[in-house]
Amino acid sequence: MRISQLAAATEVPVATIKYYLREGLLHDGRLTSPTQARYDETHVRRLRLIRALVGGAGLSISAVRELLDGVDSPPESGHDLLGVAHHALAKPVAQATDTSAVDAMLERWGWGTDGCDDVGKAAVAEALEGVRSAGFDLPEGVLETYAAAMHEVADAEIAGVPTDSAESAVRYVVLGTVLVEPLLLALRRLAQQSASYQRFGPRPLG
């Protein structure tokens, strides 16, 4: 197909496709003349992935490039491939963050620390410090409840990771992480409302 047909098939403007080609995010088509190239279904799949990462997931071009490098040259381990996806999504954290307390929690919960990266552990440590610095005390056992619920969610998600290709796995992990997190937050708030109504009903406090 010509580039105009590729644009129509993917709903990505020709100018944007040419930009992705220049940036190396999209592989070149097969040249049929000095100024013409033909594209195929591999370009359609790649463009749809790029569009989902840039549009739906809201990632920067540099983050998309990092993810696509992982797709094109995937590590041997499926776990490491997920790490590529998570690394591109992670927000910066202070390098000197002390994660020893998080390590202890992970061991206590039976998660272990071998499969958990320093960036994720630092993010948890900073979040807990934010809770403490605000003077908010989590009720006893609530953190463990959070952990158990998150591990159950993660088990279900990881069980669904496709293994047919690195591209499919990255798409599942990245979009599943970025697009589902708002859903999880919304469901938590509805669950809080439901639990609150069951406990308090329409009665006033006191």
ChimeraX commands (.cxc) that place a marker at each C-alpha (Angstrom):
marker #1 position 0.00,0.00,0.00 radius 0.5
marker #1 position 1.05,3.60,-0.57 radius 0.5
marker #1 position 1.64,5.98,2.33 radius 0.5
marker #1 position -1.76,7.59,1.72 radius 0.5
marker #1 position -3.40,4.17,2.05 radius 0.5
marker #1 position -1.39,3.48,5.20 radius 0.5
marker #1 position -2.62,6.78,6.63 radius 0.5
marker #1 position -6.23,5.86,5.81 radius 0.5
marker #1 position -5.87,2.37,7.31 radius 0.5
marker #1 position -4.42,3.65,10.58 radius 0.5
marker #1 position -6.06,7.10,10.83 radius 0.5
marker #1 position -2.59,8.60,11.24 radius 0.5
marker #1 position -1.89,11.65,9.03 radius 0.5
marker #1 position 0.73,11.28,6.31 radius 0.5
marker #1 position 2.81,14.07,7.87 radius 0.5
marker #1 position 2.84,12.21,11.19 radius 0.5
marker #1 position 3.83,8.96,9.51 radius 0.5
marker #1 position 6.74,10.74,7.82 radius 0.5
marker #1 position 7.76,12.15,11.21 radius 0.5
marker #1 position 7.76,8.66,12.75 radius 0.5
marker #1 position 9.85,7.45,9.81 radius 0.5
marker #1 position 12.39,10.23,10.34 radius 0.5
marker #1 position 12.52,9.50,14.08 radius 0.5
marker #1 position 13.12,5.81,13.42 radius 0.5
marker #1 position 9.96,4.73,15.25 radius 0.5
marker #1 position 8.52,3.24,12.08 radius 0.5
marker #1 position 10.58,1.04,9.75 radius 0.5
marker #1 position 11.04,2.10,6.15 radius 0.5
marker #1 position 8.79,0.80,3.42 radius 0.5
marker #1 position 10.00,-1.12,0.38 radius 0.5
marker #1 position 11.24,1.35,-2.21 radius 0.5
marker #1 position 9.58,1.07,-5.61 radius 0.5
marker #1 position 11.21,4.24,-6.98 radius 0.5
marker #1 position 13.48,6.98,-5.61 radius 0.5
marker #1 position 10.43,8.79,-4.20 radius 0.5
marker #1 position 7.90,5.98,-3.67 radius 0.5
marker #1 position 7.65,3.20,-1.12 radius 0.5
marker #1 position 5.19,0.41,-0.40 radius 0.5
marker #1 position 3.96,-0.46,3.08 radius 0.5
marker #1 position 2.36,-3.59,4.50 radius 0.5
marker #1 position 0.56,-4.97,7.55 radius 0.5
marker #1 position 3.71,-4.74,9.69 radius 0.5
marker #1 position 3.57,-0.97,9.26 radius 0.5
marker #1 position -0.12,-0.94,10.13 radius 0.5
marker #1 position 0.49,-2.86,13.37 radius 0.5
marker #1 position 3.45,-0.68,14.29 radius 0.5
marker #1 position 1.58,2.55,13.67 radius 0.5
marker #1 position -1.35,1.40,15.75 radius 0.5
marker #1 position 1.02,0.58,18.59 radius 0.5
marker #1 position 2.75,3.96,18.29 radius 0.5
marker #1 position -0.59,5.75,18.20 radius 0.5
marker #1 position -1.74,3.90,21.33 radius 0.5
marker #1 position 1.49,4.71,23.15 radius 0.5
marker #1 position 1.54,8.39,22.17 radius 0.5
marker #1 position -2.20,9.04,22.27 radius 0.5
marker #1 position -3.85,6.59,24.64 radius 0.5
marker #1 position -0.90,6.19,27.00 radius 0.5
marker #1 position 0.35,9.77,26.61 radius 0.5
marker #1 position 4.01,8.79,26.41 radius 0.5
marker #1 position 6.76,11.03,25.09 radius 0.5
marker #1 position 8.54,10.20,21.85 radius 0.5
marker #1 position 11.68,9.28,23.81 radius 0.5
marker #1 position 9.68,6.87,26.01 radius 0.5
marker #1 position 8.03,5.36,22.93 radius 0.5
marker #1 position 11.45,4.91,21.32 radius 0.5
marker #1 position 12.71,3.11,24.43 radius 0.5
marker #1 position 9.72,0.78,24.40 radius 0.5
marker #1 position 10.00,0.08,20.70 radius 0.5
marker #1 position 13.69,-0.70,21.12 radius 0.5
marker #1 position 12.57,-3.33,23.61 radius 0.5
marker #1 position 10.12,-4.70,21.06 radius 0.5
marker #1 position 12.73,-4.80,18.30 radius 0.5
marker #1 position 15.50,-6.25,20.46 radius 0.5
marker #1 position 13.64,-8.00,23.27 radius 0.5
marker #1 position 15.56,-9.37,26.24 radius 0.5
marker #1 position 15.59,-13.11,26.69 radius 0.5
marker #1 position 13.46,-13.00,29.82 radius 0.5
marker #1 position 9.78,-12.14,29.68 radius 0.5
marker #1 position 10.21,-10.56,33.10 radius 0.5
marker #1 position 12.91,-8.26,31.75 radius 0.5
marker #1 position 10.61,-7.27,28.87 radius 0.5
marker #1 position 8.02,-6.15,31.39 radius 0.5
marker #1 position 10.81,-4.23,33.10 radius 0.5
marker #1 position 11.46,-2.34,29.85 radius 0.5
marker #1 position 7.83,-1.31,29.77 radius 0.5
marker #1 position 7.69,-0.30,33.42 radius 0.5
marker #1 position 10.95,1.64,33.18 radius 0.5
marker #1 position 9.57,3.78,30.36 radius 0.5
marker #1 position 6.47,4.52,32.44 radius 0.5
marker #1 position 8.18,5.22,35.76 radius 0.5
marker #1 position 8.26,8.72,37.17 radius 0.5
marker #1 position 11.63,10.05,38.36 radius 0.5
marker #1 position 12.46,9.42,42.01 radius 0.5
marker #1 position 15.31,10.58,44.20 radius 0.5
marker #1 position 18.33,8.36,43.67 radius 0.5
marker #1 position 19.26,8.45,47.35 radius 0.5
marker #1 position 15.90,7.15,48.55 radius 0.5
marker #1 position 16.29,4.60,51.35 radius 0.5
marker #1 position 14.32,1.48,50.41 radius 0.5
marker #1 position 15.39,-0.77,53.28 radius 0.5
marker #1 position 11.96,-0.52,54.95 radius 0.5
marker #1 position 10.27,-1.43,51.66 radius 0.5
marker #1 position 12.64,-4.39,51.25 radius 0.5
marker #1 position 11.64,-5.60,54.69 radius 0.5
marker #1 position 7.94,-5.29,53.84 radius 0.5
marker #1 position 8.35,-7.20,50.60 radius 0.5
marker #1 position 10.12,-10.02,52.41 radius 0.5
marker #1 position 7.46,-10.06,55.12 radius 0.5
marker #1 position 4.70,-10.30,52.52 radius 0.5
marker #1 position 6.49,-13.12,50.71 radius 0.5
marker #1 position 7.02,-11.10,47.54 radius 0.5
marker #1 position 10.81,-11.16,47.74 radius 0.5
marker #1 position 13.04,-8.40,46.40 radius 0.5
marker #1 position 14.79,-10.13,43.50 radius 0.5
marker #1 position 12.06,-9.37,40.96 radius 0.5
marker #1 position 11.30,-5.83,42.17 radius 0.5
marker #1 position 13.36,-2.95,40.77 radius 0.5
marker #1 position 14.85,-0.07,42.74 radius 0.5
marker #1 position 12.68,2.51,40.97 radius 0.5
marker #1 position 9.46,0.82,42.07 radius 0.5
marker #1 position 10.70,0.35,45.62 radius 0.5
marker #1 position 11.81,3.99,45.79 radius 0.5
marker #1 position 8.37,5.09,44.59 radius 0.5
marker #1 position 6.72,3.13,47.41 radius 0.5
marker #1 position 9.19,4.54,49.95 radius 0.5
marker #1 position 8.50,8.10,48.80 radius 0.5
marker #1 position 4.74,7.54,48.88 radius 0.5
marker #1 position 4.92,6.19,52.43 radius 0.5
marker #1 position 7.07,9.13,53.47 radius 0.5
marker #1 position 4.47,11.46,52.00 radius 0.5
marker #1 position 1.79,9.79,54.09 radius 0.5
marker #1 position 3.90,10.09,57.24 radius 0.5
marker #1 position 4.96,13.69,56.62 radius 0.5
marker #1 position 1.31,14.68,56.27 radius 0.5
marker #1 position 0.66,13.28,59.74 radius 0.5
marker #1 position -1.74,10.67,58.42 radius 0.5
marker #1 position -1.60,7.29,60.11 radius 0.5
marker #1 position -2.82,4.32,58.12 radius 0.5
marker #1 position -5.08,2.14,60.26 radius 0.5
marker #1 position -3.42,-1.05,61.44 radius 0.5
marker #1 position -3.42,-3.75,58.79 radius 0.5
marker #1 position -4.57,-1.48,55.95 radius 0.5
marker #1 position -1.19,-1.47,54.19 radius 0.5
marker #1 position -1.19,-5.27,54.24 radius 0.5
marker #1 position -4.73,-5.24,52.83 radius 0.5
marker #1 position -3.57,-2.95,50.03 radius 0.5
marker #1 position -0.64,-5.25,49.30 radius 0.5
marker #1 position -2.77,-8.38,49.18 radius 0.5
marker #1 position -5.33,-6.74,46.90 radius 0.5
marker #1 position -2.62,-5.39,44.54 radius 0.5
marker #1 position -0.92,-8.77,44.34 radius 0.5
marker #1 position -4.21,-10.41,43.45 radius 0.5
marker #1 position -4.75,-7.82,40.71 radius 0.5
marker #1 position -1.17,-8.30,39.47 radius 0.5
marker #1 position -1.55,-12.09,39.39 radius 0.5
marker #1 position -4.60,-11.76,37.15 radius 0.5
marker #1 position -2.90,-9.21,34.90 radius 0.5
marker #1 position 0.37,-11.11,34.47 radius 0.5
marker #1 position -1.53,-14.31,33.75 radius 0.5
marker #1 position -3.01,-12.51,30.74 radius 0.5
marker #1 position 0.27,-11.26,29.24 radius 0.5
marker #1 position 0.45,-12.65,25.70 radius 0.5
marker #1 position 3.54,-14.69,24.89 radius 0.5
marker #1 position 3.26,-14.85,21.09 radius 0.5
marker #1 position 5.46,-11.78,20.52 radius 0.5
marker #1 position 7.37,-9.05,22.32 radius 0.5
marker #1 position 5.19,-6.45,20.59 radius 0.5
marker #1 position 2.01,-8.01,21.94 radius 0.5
marker #1 position 3.48,-8.26,25.44 radius 0.5
marker #1 position 4.65,-4.64,25.51 radius 0.5
marker #1 position 1.32,-3.39,24.19 radius 0.5
marker #1 position -0.56,-5.38,26.85 radius 0.5
marker #1 position 1.66,-4.28,29.72 radius 0.5
marker #1 position 1.98,-0.61,28.80 radius 0.5
marker #1 position -1.61,0.03,27.81 radius 0.5
marker #1 position -2.88,-2.21,30.59 radius 0.5
marker #1 position -0.84,-0.23,33.10 radius 0.5
marker #1 position -1.50,3.30,31.87 radius 0.5
marker #1 position -5.11,2.96,30.76 radius 0.5
marker #1 position -6.30,0.69,33.56 radius 0.5
marker #1 position -4.83,2.66,36.47 radius 0.5
marker #1 position -7.55,5.35,36.22 radius 0.5
marker #1 position -10.12,2.54,36.16 radius 0.5
marker #1 position -8.65,1.03,39.33 radius 0.5
marker #1 position -8.80,4.41,41.06 radius 0.5
marker #1 position -12.40,4.98,39.98 radius 0.5
marker #1 position -13.41,1.51,41.17 radius 0.5
marker #1 position -11.71,2.13,44.52 radius 0.5
marker #1 position -13.74,5.28,45.02 radius 0.5
marker #1 position -16.99,3.52,44.17 radius 0.5
marker #1 position -16.04,0.71,46.52 radius 0.5
marker #1 position -15.40,3.26,49.27 radius 0.5
marker #1 position -18.83,4.78,48.68 radius 0.5
marker #1 position -20.45,1.36,48.81 radius 0.5
marker #1 position -18.60,0.36,51.98 radius 0.5
marker #1 position -19.38,3.73,53.58 radius 0.5
marker #1 position -23.08,3.43,52.81 radius 0.5
marker #1 position -23.17,-0.10,54.17 radius 0.5
marker #1 position -21.51,1.05,57.38 radius 0.5
marker #1 position -23.14,4.41,57.98 radius 0.5
marker #1 position -26.20,4.48,55.71 radius 0.5
marker #1 position -27.94,7.83,55.33 radius 0.5
marker #1 position -27.73,8.48,59.07 radius 0.5
marker #1 position -25.75,11.50,60.35 radius 0.5
marker #1 position -22.57,10.86,62.30 radius 0.5
marker #1 position -22.61,11.19,66.05 radius 0.5
marker link #1:1,2 radius 0.2
marker link #1:2,3 radius 0.2
marker link #1:3,4 radius 0.2
marker link #1:4,5 radius 0.2
marker link #1:5,6 radius 0.2
marker link #1:6,7 radius 0.2
marker link #1:7,8 radius 0.2
marker link #1:8,9 radius 0.2
marker link #1:9,10 radius 0.2
marker link #1:10,11 radius 0.2
marker link #1:11,12 radius 0.2
marker link #1:12,13 radius 0.2
marker link #1:13,14 radius 0.2
marker link #1:14,15 radius 0.2
marker link #1:15,16 radius 0.2
marker link #1:16,17 radius 0.2
marker link #1:17,18 radius 0.2
marker link #1:18,19 radius 0.2
marker link #1:19,20 radius 0.2
marker link #1:20,21 radius 0.2
marker link #1:21,22 radius 0.2
marker link #1:22,23 radius 0.2
marker link #1:23,24 radius 0.2
marker link #1:24,25 radius 0.2
marker link #1:25,26 radius 0.2
marker link #1:26,27 radius 0.2
marker link #1:27,28 radius 0.2
marker link #1:28,29 radius 0.2
marker link #1:29,30 radius 0.2
marker link #1:30,31 radius 0.2
marker link #1:31,32 radius 0.2
marker link #1:32,33 radius 0.2
marker link #1:33,34 radius 0.2
marker link #1:34,35 radius 0.2
marker link #1:35,36 radius 0.2
marker link #1:36,37 radius 0.2
marker link #1:37,38 radius 0.2
marker link #1:38,39 radius 0.2
marker link #1:39,40 radius 0.2
marker link #1:40,41 radius 0.2
marker link #1:41,42 radius 0.2
marker link #1:42,43 radius 0.2
marker link #1:43,44 radius 0.2
marker link #1:44,45 radius 0.2
marker link #1:45,46 radius 0.2
marker link #1:46,47 radius 0.2
marker link #1:47,48 radius 0.2
marker link #1:48,49 radius 0.2
marker link #1:49,50 radius 0.2
marker link #1:50,51 radius 0.2
marker link #1:51,52 radius 0.2
marker link #1:52,53 radius 0.2
marker link #1:53,54 radius 0.2
marker link #1:54,55 radius 0.2
marker link #1:55,56 radius 0.2
marker link #1:56,57 radius 0.2
marker link #1:57,58 radius 0.2
marker link #1:58,59 radius 0.2
marker link #1:59,60 radius 0.2
marker link #1:60,61 radius 0.2
marker link #1:61,62 radius 0.2
marker link #1:62,63 radius 0.2
marker link #1:63,64 radius 0.2
marker link #1:64,65 radius 0.2
marker link #1:65,66 radius 0.2
marker link #1:66,67 radius 0.2
marker link #1:67,68 radius 0.2
marker link #1:68,69 radius 0.2
marker link #1:69,70 radius 0.2
marker link #1:70,71 radius 0.2
marker link #1:71,72 radius 0.2
marker link #1:72,73 radius 0.2
marker link #1:73,74 radius 0.2
marker link #1:74,75 radius 0.2
marker link #1:75,76 radius 0.2
marker link #1:76,77 radius 0.2
marker link #1:77,78 radius 0.2
marker link #1:78,79 radius 0.2
marker link #1:79,80 radius 0.2
marker link #1:80,81 radius 0.2
marker link #1:81,82 radius 0.2
marker link #1:82,83 radius 0.2
marker link #1:83,84 radius 0.2
marker link #1:84,85 radius 0.2
marker link #1:85,86 radius 0.2
marker link #1:86,87 radius 0.2
marker link #1:87,88 radius 0.2
marker link #1:88,89 radius 0.2
marker link #1:89,90 radius 0.2
marker link #1:90,91 radius 0.2
marker link #1:91,92 radius 0.2
marker link #1:92,93 radius 0.2
marker link #1:93,94 radius 0.2
marker link #1:94,95 radius 0.2
marker link #1:95,96 radius 0.2
marker link #1:96,97 radius 0.2
marker link #1:97,98 radius 0.2
marker link #1:98,99 radius 0.2
marker link #1:99,100 radius 0.2
marker link #1:100,101 radius 0.2
marker link #1:101,102 radius 0.2
marker link #1:102,103 radius 0.2
marker link #1:103,104 radius 0.2
marker link #1:104,105 radius 0.2
marker link #1:105,106 radius 0.2
marker link #1:106,107 radius 0.2
marker link #1:107,108 radius 0.2
marker link #1:108,109 radius 0.2
marker link #1:109,110 radius 0.2
marker link #1:110,111 radius 0.2
marker link #1:111,112 radius 0.2
marker link #1:112,113 radius 0.2
marker link #1:113,114 radius 0.2
marker link #1:114,115 radius 0.2
marker link #1:115,116 radius 0.2
marker link #1:116,117 radius 0.2
marker link #1:117,118 radius 0.2
marker link #1:118,119 radius 0.2
marker link #1:119,120 radius 0.2
marker link #1:120,121 radius 0.2
marker link #1:121,122 radius 0.2
marker link #1:122,123 radius 0.2
marker link #1:123,124 radius 0.2
marker link #1:124,125 radius 0.2
marker link #1:125,126 radius 0.2
marker link #1:126,127 radius 0.2
marker link #1:127,128 radius 0.2
marker link #1:128,129 radius 0.2
marker link #1:129,130 radius 0.2
marker link #1:130,131 radius 0.2
marker link #1:131,132 radius 0.2
marker link #1:132,133 radius 0.2
marker link #1:133,134 radius 0.2
marker link #1:134,135 radius 0.2
marker link #1:135,136 radius 0.2
marker link #1:136,137 radius 0.2
marker link #1:137,138 radius 0.2
marker link #1:138,139 radius 0.2
marker link #1:139,140 radius 0.2
marker link #1:140,141 radius 0.2
marker link #1:141,142 radius 0.2
marker link #1:142,143 radius 0.2
marker link #1:143,144 radius 0.2
marker link #1:144,145 radius 0.2
marker link #1:145,146 radius 0.2
marker link #1:146,147 radius 0.2
marker link #1:147,148 radius 0.2
marker link #1:148,149 radius 0.2
marker link #1:149,150 radius 0.2
marker link #1:150,151 radius 0.2
marker link #1:151,152 radius 0.2
marker link #1:152,153 radius 0.2
marker link #1:153,154 radius 0.2
marker link #1:154,155 radius 0.2
marker link #1:155,156 radius 0.2
marker link #1:156,157 radius 0.2
marker link #1:157,158 radius 0.2
marker link #1:158,159 radius 0.2
marker link #1:159,160 radius 0.2
marker link #1:160,161 radius 0.2
marker link #1:161,162 radius 0.2
marker link #1:162,163 radius 0.2
marker link #1:163,164 radius 0.2
marker link #1:164,165 radius 0.2
marker link #1:165,166 radius 0.2
marker link #1:166,167 radius 0.2
marker link #1:167,168 radius 0.2
marker link #1:168,169 radius 0.2
marker link #1:169,170 radius 0.2
marker link #1:170,171 radius 0.2
marker link #1:171,172 radius 0.2
marker link #1:172,173 radius 0.2
marker link #1:173,174 radius 0.2
marker link #1:174,175 radius 0.2
marker link #1:175,176 radius 0.2
marker link #1:176,177 radius 0.2
marker link #1:177,178 radius 0.2
marker link #1:178,179 radius 0.2
marker link #1:179,180 radius 0.2
marker link #1:180,181 radius 0.2
marker link #1:181,182 radius 0.2
marker link #1:182,183 radius 0.2
marker link #1:183,184 radius 0.2
marker link #1:184,185 radius 0.2
marker link #1:185,186 radius 0.2
marker link #1:186,187 radius 0.2
marker link #1:187,188 radius 0.2
marker link #1:188,189 radius 0.2
marker link #1:189,190 radius 0.2
marker link #1:190,191 radius 0.2
marker link #1:191,192 radius 0.2
marker link #1:192,193 radius 0.2
marker link #1:193,194 radius 0.2
marker link #1:194,195 radius 0.2
marker link #1:195,196 radius 0.2
marker link #1:196,197 radius 0.2
marker link #1:197,198 radius 0.2
marker link #1:198,199 radius 0.2
marker link #1:199,200 radius 0.2
marker link #1:200,201 radius 0.2
marker link #1:201,202 radius 0.2
marker link #1:202,203 radius 0.2
marker link #1:203,204 radius 0.2
marker link #1:204,205 radius 0.2
marker link #1:205,206 radius 0.2
view
